[in-house]
Amino acid sequence: YGDHRDLHSFPTRRSSDLRATNQRLETIPGSAPYELEFMENGSLLVADFEKGTLTLTAPGKHQDRSVVADHLDGPVGLALDGQSHAFVSEYNSGTILRISLADGSRTTVIDGLDRPEGIAVDDNGVVIVAETGTRRVLAIDPVTGERRMIAEDLPMGLAGGDDLPAPFLLTGVAIGENGAIYVSADVDNAVYRLSPAP
């Protein structure tokens, strides 16, 4: 976000906040940080798979942090819904949650998914999810929970080894120009460009 870049690595149990100069600013300890989002005010939102938490750091002071939500069941995917809420994918429970960043209250957008990982929100507010257990990418209406399949049979869902979190490498989802959907596939180490959701 802005001149910041973020890196996260569960093998090292660290998240790092970098500037465009690629100089390390800070390292944020964590158990298995899978996804990060920068807020407009410079704070950082972190989904931690092993701790089962969504944590918000203070702007410019990442040692000052507060847990927004805990007891999450394997949070891996994270996407902002404006600046007041976030969508989180729970890998273990197969649930997509919408969580208030103010008080941690949560609502279930959809459940019954098979190992959802990366998520993104398009310009229409539709939640795009990589459902790695079925190797599909879904478009989900966050109000009704209605789902539509965008793509299937994608090479994603690589399992972790001993002593590693089950989702191993996050299958990421991003929205590009004109609504194009990009998915990082961990099985064949490729990035796929998909047509916008209808």
N, C-alpha and C positions, 0 to 999 in steps of 0.2 A: 504494500500500500504506500503510495507516494514514493519516497526514496528508500523505503525499507524493503527488505526481502526476508523471508522466513524459511528456515530449514527445520525439519524434525526427523528424529531418528530413534526408533525404539531399541535397536541394539545398544546404543549408547545411553538410552534413557534421557535424552536431552532435546531441548528445542533451542535454537539459536536465532537471535534477531540481528540481521545484518543490514548495513546500508549499501547503497549502490557501489561504493568503493570496494566491496567485498571484505571489509574489515569487520571482525567479530565485535559486536558491542557487548552482548550479554549471553550467558547460557542459563537456561531455565531448567532446573532439575524436574524430571518427571519419570513415571514408570514406563509408559509406552505411549508417548504423544503421537497421535496419528494425523490429526488435522488441525490447522491453525487458520484464524481469520483476523485481519487487522480491522479495527474499528476506526471510524472517522476521527475520533479524538486521540488516536495513537495507542490506545490500549489493545491488548492482544487476547483473543479468545482461543482456548486450547481444549481439545477433546482428548482425554487420556483413557485408552482402552483398558489397561490393567487396574487403574484406580477407579474406573467407572465414574469419572467426573467431567464436568465442564467448568473450566476455571477462567476467570477474567483477571488480567494483570492491570496494574495502574499505568496510565500513560507515561512512558519514559522511565518507569520504576518497576521493572518486572519482578523485583524481589517482593514488591507489595502486591499480593494477589488474594483473591477471594474465590471461594467455590460457589459457582452459580447454581449448579445442580449436582447431586451425588446419587449413589445407588443406581447408576445407569448400567445397562447390561451390555457391556462391550461397545462403547461409543467409538465409531471410526470416522464416519462422514460428517461434515459440518458445512453449513451454508447459512449466510445471514439472510434474514427476512426483515429488511430495513435495518435500523440500528437498535431496535428494541426486542427483537426475537431472533432465534436461530432454529434451524432445522437440524436435527441430529439423527443419524442412522445408528441403530443398535444392531451390531452384527450377530450377537448371540440370540436375542429375542426375535429378530426379524421385524423390528418396529421402526417407523419413522416418527419422531416426536417434534413438536413445536414447543420450544422452551422460552419463557420470558426471561430476559436478562436482568430484569428489575427484581424479581422475587423468586425465580426458579420454578414457578408453576409450569406445568406441562400438559399438553393435550396430545392425544394420539391421532396422527394423521392417517396412518394405515398400519396394520399389523399382518402377520402371517406371511411375510416375505422370507425368502431363503437366502440368508447371509448378505444383506444389503451393505454396500460399502460407500463409494463416493457418491455425493449428491451435489446438485447445483440448482439454482432457481432461475428460470428464464424471465424475459421481460414481461410476460403475462402472469407471473407468479406461480407458474406450474413447476412442480418439483421433479427434477430428472434424477433417477436413481439407477446405479449399477447394481443389479441383483445377481451377485456372483454365483450363488448356488444353482441358478437356472441358466446362467450365462446370457442374461437378457438386460436390456436397458429399458426402463419404464418411465412414462410420464404420468405423474400423479396429481390430481386436483387436490390441493391442500384443504379445501372446504368440504368436499363430498367424499374424498378418498377414492374416487373413481380412477382406475388405472388403464393406460393404453400402452401397448408394446411398441417401442420404436425400433429395436433391433434384437436379434436373437442369435444364438450359436457363436457368440464372441469368445475368443480365447482368453478368458479371465477366471480368477478364483484360485490362484496358486496357493497351496496350503503351506503352512510353516512347518519347520522341523521341530526336534526336541527342544524344549525350553524356550520356544519362540511363540509369540501370540499366533493364534490360528489364522487370522487374515494375512499374516506375513507381509506382503507388499500391498499397499492400498491401491485399489483400482479407482483412479481419479476420474472425475467428470467436470467439464468446464463448458461454459457457453461462450461462443465466439460471435463475430459479426454476423448479422443477418440471421441470428438464431441457430447457427450451426452448432452441433453438439460434438465435443471432443472427449474421447474415452481412452484412458491409458490401459492397455491390456498387459497384464503381468505374465501371462504364459508365453507369449511370443515376443515380448518386449517391443510392442508397437503402439502407436497412437492412431486411433481411428476417427475419422470425421464422418459424422452422421447427419442426415438431413434434419431440419427442424421438426419438432413435433407438430402434427397436423392440428 
